[in-house]
Amino acid sequence: MPPDSYPIELKAPDISPYRAGNTGVEFVTTFDSGQPGPHVMICAVTHGNELCGAITLDFLFRQNVRPVRGKLTLGFNNVAAFNRFDPGNATASRFVDEDFNRIWSEDVLNGPRDSAELRRARQIRPIIDTVDYLFDIHSMQHKTVPLLLSGPLDKGRKLARAMGYPADIVSDHGHAAGKRLRDYRFFGDPADRRNAILVECGQHWERASADVAIETTLRFLKQFDVVDPGFIKRHLKSADVPQKLIEITDAVTVTTENFQFFQDYKGMEVIERKGTVLGRDGERDVLTPYDNCVLIMPSRRLTKGQTAVRLGRLVV
């Protein structure tokens, strides 16, 4: 099923009440407890067509959540793209000029390039530079199980395990097209305690993705004792689940203008045999590199330079 064929079960919340914020950056609000503790940030709408994060931040604002120690920042990232969301053309608002989640390397942020996304990232960056722990809420093209993307480092894997939900953790290095926010600077430094994690909550517009977003956000906050544990306990709906880790070994990047998959992969398929042909990129066959290869988030945006699919193996 093409991603724009899925039903729109969610309604984009009105985020205009949060425009002013209190940080000098629109749509970014920081609550300071006045007590020692970490600075924790929850990010939404890194992609403008992903509604579950906006619903989650709206929930936290409406619940008047405040930190009991440290600081809590709630930030809507690519607001310009989110404000273009149209249920009649629901895939079109992923970004304005370029993917907001491929521009977080210092050479790009400090360089001469210009785009709506880069201007917004440069606004938010000084706040990100003060954050200890960041949670970035996303959703996916196809209706598959939710995933925690921990990054490649042990500190990210440990945080994902500690959250105890959802069941599937994906450890990967990101994309050839550019660096993600969760891999920015110190988050991607194994010697730095600061950490970030990304959640993919399910298909963009399925009702369950909002439930997953709220659940995982509460579990993330629970790790750092920054909000009232009673609030978290009242709103958590799922018990811890047995988790498995999928380690990404290959990110298949589109290299031609003519890439096609040979089957309609949705994600999380396990391809039993090494050497199975998944598709073709120009004249080159795309093959599974080993037995029991797990396909992670195959894309329908098969443009040159972008990730077509990530290939992983199950780690106990």
C-alpha positions as CSV (number, residue, x, y, z in Angstrom):
1,M,0.0,0.0,0.0
2,P,1.5,3.4,-0.9
3,P,2.0,5.6,2.1
4,D,-0.5,8.2,1.0
5,S,-3.2,5.4,0.8
6,Y,-3.3,4.8,4.6
7,P,-6.3,6.4,6.3
8,I,-5.8,9.6,8.3
9,E,-6.9,8.5,11.8
10,L,-5.2,11.4,13.6
11,K,-6.0,15.1,13.7
12,A,-3.1,17.5,13.7
13,P,-3.4,19.5,16.9
14,D,-3.5,23.3,17.0
15,I,0.0,24.3,18.2
16,S,-0.4,28.0,17.8
17,P,-0.9,28.5,21.6
18,Y,2.8,27.3,22.0
19,R,4.2,29.7,19.4
20,A,5.7,32.3,21.8
21,G,7.5,29.8,24.0
22,N,9.9,31.4,26.5
23,T,13.3,30.7,25.1
24,G,13.5,33.4,22.4
25,V,12.9,30.7,19.8
26,E,9.3,30.3,18.7
27,F,7.6,27.0,19.5
28,V,10.3,26.1,22.0
29,T,9.5,26.2,25.8
30,T,11.8,25.4,28.7
31,F,10.5,24.8,32.2
32,D,13.2,25.2,34.9
33,S,12.6,23.5,38.3
34,G,15.3,25.6,40.0
35,Q,16.7,22.4,41.4
36,P,19.9,20.6,40.3
37,G,19.3,18.0,37.6
38,P,19.7,17.3,33.9
39,H,18.2,19.3,31.0
40,V,15.8,16.9,29.1
41,M,14.3,17.8,25.7
42,I,11.3,16.3,23.9
43,C,11.2,17.1,20.2
44,A,8.2,16.8,17.8
45,V,7.5,17.4,14.1
46,T,11.1,17.0,12.9
47,H,9.1,15.9,9.8
48,G,6.0,18.0,9.2
49,N,3.7,15.1,8.2
50,E,4.4,13.1,11.4
51,L,1.5,14.0,13.8
52,C,2.1,11.8,16.9
53,G,4.9,14.0,18.3
54,A,2.8,17.1,18.1
55,I,-0.1,15.3,19.8
56,T,2.4,14.2,22.6
57,L,3.7,17.7,23.3
58,D,0.2,19.0,23.2
59,F,-0.7,16.4,25.8
60,L,2.2,17.4,28.1
61,F,1.3,21.1,27.8
62,R,-2.3,20.4,28.6
63,Q,-1.4,18.3,31.6
64,N,0.8,21.1,32.9
65,V,3.8,18.9,33.2
66,R,6.7,20.6,35.0
67,P,10.1,19.3,36.1
68,V,10.7,18.5,39.7
69,R,14.4,18.8,39.1
70,G,16.5,20.1,36.3
71,K,14.9,21.5,33.1
72,L,12.4,20.2,30.7
73,T,12.2,21.6,27.1
74,L,9.4,20.9,24.7
75,G,10.2,21.8,21.1
76,F,8.3,21.7,17.8
77,N,11.1,21.4,15.2
78,N,10.0,21.9,11.6
79,V,6.9,24.0,12.3
80,A,6.9,25.5,8.7
81,A,6.4,22.0,7.3
82,F,3.9,20.9,10.0
83,N,1.8,24.0,9.2
84,R,1.5,22.8,5.6
85,F,0.0,19.4,6.6
86,D,-3.1,18.7,4.4
87,P,-5.0,15.4,5.0
88,G,-5.8,15.5,1.3
89,N,-2.1,15.4,0.4
90,A,-0.7,14.0,3.6
91,T,2.8,13.0,2.4
92,A,3.7,16.4,0.9
93,S,4.6,18.2,4.2
94,R,7.5,16.1,5.3
95,F,9.8,19.1,4.8
96,V,9.8,22.5,3.0
97,D,13.2,22.5,1.2
98,E,15.1,19.6,2.6
99,D,15.0,16.9,5.3
100,F,15.4,18.5,8.7
101,N,16.8,15.2,10.0
102,R,19.8,15.1,7.6
103,I,21.5,18.5,8.4
104,W,22.9,18.0,11.9
105,S,26.6,17.9,11.1
106,E,28.6,20.9,12.1
107,D,30.0,21.6,8.6
108,V,26.5,21.9,7.3
109,L,25.2,24.0,10.1
110,N,28.2,26.3,10.0
111,G,28.4,26.3,6.2
112,P,27.0,28.6,3.5
113,R,24.0,26.6,2.5
114,D,20.5,28.0,3.0
115,S,17.1,26.4,3.4
116,A,14.0,26.7,5.5
117,E,15.1,23.7,7.5
118,L,18.7,25.0,8.0
119,R,17.4,28.4,9.2
120,R,15.2,26.7,11.7
121,A,18.0,24.3,12.8
122,R,20.3,27.2,13.4
123,Q,17.6,28.9,15.6
124,I,17.2,25.8,17.7
125,R,20.8,24.7,17.8
126,P,21.9,27.0,20.8
127,I,19.2,25.3,22.9
128,I,20.2,21.8,21.7
129,D,23.7,22.6,22.8
130,T,22.5,22.9,26.5
131,V,20.5,19.6,26.4
132,D,21.7,16.5,28.3
133,Y,19.1,14.0,27.1
134,L,17.0,14.4,23.9
135,F,14.0,12.3,22.7
136,D,13.0,12.8,19.1
137,I,9.5,11.5,18.1
138,H,8.9,10.2,14.6
139,S,6.6,7.9,12.6
140,M,6.9,5.7,9.5
141,Q,5.6,5.4,6.0
142,H,4.2,1.9,6.5
143,K,2.2,0.2,9.2
144,T,4.8,-1.7,11.1
145,V,5.8,-2.3,14.7
146,P,7.3,0.7,16.6
147,L,11.0,1.0,16.8
148,L,13.5,2.7,19.1
149,L,16.5,3.9,17.1
150,S,19.3,3.9,19.6
151,G,22.2,4.9,17.4
152,P,25.4,2.8,17.2
153,L,26.8,3.5,20.6
154,D,26.6,1.4,23.8
155,K,25.1,4.4,25.7
156,G,22.2,4.6,23.3
157,R,21.6,0.9,23.4
158,K,21.6,0.9,27.2
159,L,19.0,3.8,27.3
160,A,16.7,1.9,24.9
161,R,17.0,-1.3,27.0
162,A,16.2,0.7,30.2
163,M,13.0,2.1,28.7
164,G,11.6,-1.4,28.4
165,Y,9.3,-0.6,25.5
166,P,8.8,-1.0,22.6
167,A,10.0,-4.5,21.8
168,D,12.3,-3.7,18.9
169,I,15.5,-1.6,19.2
170,V,17.4,-0.7,16.1
171,S,21.1,0.3,16.4
172,D,22.4,2.1,13.4
173,H,24.7,4.9,12.1
174,G,22.1,6.9,10.3
175,H,22.1,7.9,6.6
176,A,24.6,8.8,3.9
177,A,22.4,11.8,3.0
178,G,23.2,13.6,6.2
179,K,23.4,13.4,10.0
180,R,20.3,13.1,12.2
181,L,19.5,15.2,15.2
182,R,20.0,12.2,17.5
183,D,23.6,11.9,16.3
184,Y,24.5,15.6,16.7
185,R,27.9,16.4,18.2
186,F,28.0,15.1,21.8
187,F,25.1,12.7,21.4
188,G,27.3,10.8,19.0
189,D,30.4,10.9,21.1
190,P,31.0,7.7,23.1
191,A,33.0,9.5,25.7
192,D,30.2,12.0,26.4
193,R,27.5,11.2,28.9
194,R,24.9,13.2,26.9
195,N,22.6,11.0,25.0
196,A,19.7,11.0,22.5
197,I,17.2,8.5,21.2
198,L,14.7,8.4,18.4
199,V,11.4,6.6,18.3
200,E,9.4,5.5,15.2
201,C,5.9,5.1,16.6
202,G,4.2,3.3,13.7
203,Q,2.5,4.5,10.5
204,H,2.3,8.3,10.3
205,W,-1.5,8.6,10.7
206,E,-2.6,5.5,12.5
207,R,-4.3,6.2,15.8
208,A,-2.0,3.8,17.7
209,S,1.1,5.9,16.8
210,A,-0.1,8.7,19.2
211,D,-0.5,6.2,22.0
212,V,3.0,4.8,21.4
213,A,4.5,8.4,21.3
214,I,3.0,9.3,24.6
215,E,4.0,5.9,26.2
216,T,7.6,6.1,25.0
217,T,7.9,9.8,26.0
218,L,6.8,9.0,29.5
219,R,9.2,6.1,29.7
220,F,12.0,8.3,28.5
221,L,11.2,11.0,31.1
222,K,11.1,8.3,33.8
223,Q,14.8,7.5,33.2
224,F,15.9,10.9,34.5
225,D,13.5,11.6,37.3
226,V,12.8,15.1,36.0
227,V,9.0,14.9,36.4
228,D,6.7,13.7,39.1
229,P,6.9,9.9,39.1
230,G,3.2,9.8,40.2
231,F,2.2,11.5,36.9
232,I,4.2,9.0,34.9
233,K,2.7,6.0,36.8
234,R,-0.9,7.3,36.2
235,H,-0.5,7.6,32.5
236,L,1.7,4.6,31.6
237,K,-0.5,2.0,29.9
238,S,1.9,-0.8,29.0
239,A,4.1,-3.2,31.0
240,D,7.7,-3.7,30.1
241,V,8.1,-6.1,27.2
242,P,11.0,-8.5,26.2
243,Q,13.1,-6.5,23.8
244,K,15.3,-7.5,20.9
245,L,18.1,-5.6,19.3
246,I,18.6,-5.4,15.6
247,E,22.1,-4.2,14.5
248,I,22.2,-2.4,11.2
249,T,25.1,-3.6,9.1
250,D,24.2,-1.9,5.8
251,A,22.3,1.2,4.7
252,V,21.4,0.8,1.0
253,T,21.7,4.2,-0.6
254,V,20.1,4.9,-3.9
255,T,22.9,5.7,-6.5
256,T,20.9,6.0,-9.7
257,E,17.6,7.5,-10.9
258,N,16.2,4.1,-11.5
259,F,15.9,2.1,-8.2
260,Q,13.1,-0.4,-7.7
261,F,12.2,-3.1,-5.1
262,F,11.1,-6.4,-6.5
263,Q,8.5,-6.9,-3.8
264,D,6.3,-4.5,-1.8
265,Y,8.3,-4.5,1.4
266,K,6.8,-2.8,4.4
267,G,9.6,-3.3,7.0
268,M,10.7,-6.0,9.5
269,E,10.6,-8.7,7.0
270,V,13.2,-11.4,7.7
271,I,14.8,-12.6,4.4
272,E,16.0,-16.2,5.1
273,R,18.8,-16.6,2.5
274,K,22.0,-14.7,1.8
275,G,22.1,-13.4,-1.7
276,T,18.4,-12.9,-2.1
277,V,17.7,-10.1,-4.7
278,L,15.7,-7.3,-3.0
279,G,15.6,-5.0,-6.0
280,R,17.8,-3.2,-8.6
281,D,19.6,0.1,-8.5
282,G,20.2,0.9,-12.2
283,E,22.1,-2.1,-13.4
284,R,23.2,-3.3,-9.9
285,D,21.2,-6.0,-8.0
286,V,20.6,-5.2,-4.4
287,L,21.3,-8.4,-2.4
288,T,20.9,-9.5,1.2
289,P,24.4,-9.8,2.7
290,Y,23.7,-12.7,5.0
291,D,21.0,-15.2,6.1
292,N,18.0,-14.0,8.2
293,C,18.5,-10.4,7.1
294,V,16.0,-8.0,8.6
295,L,14.6,-5.2,6.5
296,I,14.3,-1.9,8.4
297,M,12.0,0.9,7.1
298,P,12.1,0.4,3.3
299,S,11.4,3.7,1.7
300,R,9.1,4.8,-1.1
301,R,11.1,8.0,-1.6
302,L,13.6,6.3,-3.9
303,T,15.6,9.3,-5.0
304,K,19.3,9.4,-5.6
305,G,21.4,9.9,-2.5
306,Q,18.6,8.8,-0.1
307,T,18.4,5.6,2.0
308,A,16.3,2.9,0.3
309,V,16.4,0.4,3.1
310,R,18.6,-0.6,6.1
311,L,19.7,-4.2,6.5
312,G,20.2,-5.7,10.0
313,R,20.9,-8.8,11.9
314,L,19.2,-9.8,15.1
315,V,21.4,-9.5,18.3
316,V,20.3,-11.3,21.4
